Amino acid sequence: MPTPTPMPGPGQARPAFWVRALAALPWPLLYGVAALVAWLAHRVVGYQREFIRGSLAVAFPEADFAEREEIRRRYYLGFAQMFIELVKAATLPPAELRRRVEIRNLPLVHAALETGTPVLLVAAHQCNWEWMLLALSLELKCPLDAAYKPLVDSWADREMLGLRSRFGARLVPAQTLLGDILQRRKLVRAICMVADQEPVTSERKHWTRFLNRDTAFYMGPEEITRVTRYPALFVAMRRVARGCYEVEFQPLCAARETLAPGELTERYARLVERQIRAAPADWPWSHRRWRLKKSLYDTGA
């Protein structure tokens, strides 16, 4: 097993000058730019228009065309706002982040940690998942390890690592996460990962019906809990206003709980789907989630 290479936390170089310059601009101006970009994507460029329309038609057949177009419009706007918020995060004071991201039931995490074992936190790409990580880094009051997928561009990768670790999170490449967990198994901490991406490079995957399609899910969280017997919580995020969110934890599995193969992944998929149906515009519809096609020989995990 290769030795994991943890990413450095606080103390990294400051964000690039242009990032800091943009972050210094007032919120109304930046949100105005986001609204313009969203309008261009929706009305002029038609970014991924037919792909998004097709995905929404399958996921929400009960909605008429106008309703699905409204979801598409709000998706562009929300995604543009998330980019602005990501830039702002480079210099956002901790007090303002706490005001904008409310974590509702932290005692659920603390109760798991008080048993003397790490806890696995599993989220989805809903709303502003980057702010979710920063808020958890501030509020958990324990070490936080977060899985990440390195970016191809070295400059962008360095900038994102600096931003994500700004409040103390320790970033671990996803491919080495399990080995890192086993090496640090005695350290009580939170381990955070986002697991709704398509498992294109994974040999093992779980197939289920998701948004009315046969969909493959990454089995990393399930493999981690099977090997470590750690408890796992789903981290739900909800937009309550522009630039304001709520985070809530929901049980996925208890410590040392014995589950059938695929059961934890199935629980996770149902929670992600419920979250999307409650706020469909806050999920990344332009991502090509369904490239993998289920074989006749695939029966599940």
Summary of the structure (lengths in Angstrom):
residues: 301
radius of gyration: 19.3
end to end distance: 23.5
largest distance: 54.9
contacts: 928
relative contact order: 0.17
helix: 45%
strand: 18%
